[in-house]
Amino acid sequence: MKSKNLCLVLALAVALATPVVAGEKCTGTTQECLNKMAQSLANKGWIGVELDSDKETGALTIKLVVEDSPAQAAGFKAGDELVAINGVVFADADEKAMKEAWSGLTPGKTVTCKIGRGGKVKEVDVTLAKLPDDVMAKWIGGHMIEHASMATAQK
């Protein structure tokens, strides 16, 4: 995969349509950025995995499957390789292709994932959930700290 930021987004939400989360920086005030981010994340589908990206190969390995998440219900396991979602193969995809494939993924929609485990690849359907409030708060809080630190550093 071409962008580590995309990997981090996928890790928690499969929510690439959010500019602030997808690697673009908010240029407004801290409050404007907070409002924009909260609004964008409110209707994003969530799968419930954290991923690790191999910079050389583009492989995405599942580090953690969140308890009671759609990923856990679908049988994902730590150590699995996430190969593709809805036909988009991560090793081959660029940022634009991934954004197009994932635009409009909202809670209740089902995505088809290709998972590599033990040398075999299988397809698994996962129904996305609403992004939990605690995950949203963590993302927004982390971004706000970064936003405030950048603003302070620029003074």
Buried (B, 14 or more C-beta within 10 A) or exposed (E): BBBEBBBBBBBBBBBBBBEBBBBEEBEEEEEEBBEBBBEBBEBBBBBBBBBEBEEEEBBBBBEBBBEEBBBBEBEBEEEBBBBBBBEBEBEEBEBEBBBEBBEEBEBEEEBEBBBBBEEEEEEBEBBBBBBBEEBBEEBBEEBBEEBEEEEEEEE
